[in-house]
Amino acid sequence: MMTSPVAGCISNKGGNLVQLTSFSLVQDCRTEKIDNNLKQEITKLTGDLNHETAQYCNLAVALGGSQDTLDLRDELKHIRQRAFEIARQNKQKLIPALRKKNVCEEDAKQLERLYNMFSSCLELLEVELFQTLRLQKMFPLQSGVHFLINVGTSEPFLGCKSQINISEVSLQKESEEINLLERDIADVHDLLFTINQKIAVQPWAAATYNETSQQDEDCKSESSTSGSTASSIDITMVEPNNKRKRWLCVVIMTFVAVLLSAAIIGVCLGLLK
């Protein structure tokens, strides 16, 4: 929208006239669009981080239980390292996009939603890492006889496991694993602190995600067609069921009426005798 300027002039201390131009309406300058490839990449990285965090949470439940093994702890280590690498890459792409001043409102809302998902995954991952550290310290696997919690899903008669060959190498390796986990926790905490310092997005102020993709529309159309066919099948199936219930009720009522009449006749005959 074009607006007409209103000109005026004032005098400064030196007596010179300074012309002023004001506008009654100002057009919104937030017109910059984020590259679609960048948005897709950020969305993919956020989804990958969500997947890795969920997988870590599922596996971390077995720590300290009868299913706890060295292979499980190695897998958890690889997952958390992959998650941190994904988070680091996502931070390098998401934070600069969020800090742009002239991003259009639609892209800004989408980036804020992605940031909320990103920071939530990091916070949950940090909590799970602290829990992992506590459980690995409470239930060491390379320190001789170690008692585990019997969860009832496997090895019901083994409340403890013993490692026969205990060496300084195994004990040192376990200590290194603990130190590595502590460093990973510190790295995740620093990353989370850094993004929270650079971005001031409040989770409760983010708009609800209501966008519908073409795939969702196709799924809805398929579900509606399948629902219509299912409804027709249900109608045809309900009708004989209702008839069957009616006939059953009629038979039961007839049987009860016969019993009552027989009982009444029996009582009357007994009184006559």
Buried (B, 14 or more C-beta within 10 A) or exposed (E): EEEEEEEEEEEEEEEEEEEEEEEEEEEEEEEEEBEEEBBEBBBEBBBBBBBBBEBBBEBBEBBBBBBBEBEBBEBBBEBBBBBBEBBEBBBEBBBEBBEEEEBBEEBBBBBBBBBBBBBBBBBBBBEBBBBBBEBBEEBBBBEEEBEBBBBEEEBEEEEEBEBEEEEEEBBEEBEEBBEEBEEBBEBBBEBBEEBEEEBEBEEEEBEEEEEEEEEEEEEEEEEEEEEEEEEEEEEEEEEEEEEEEEEEEEEEEEEEEEEEEEEEEEEEEEEEE
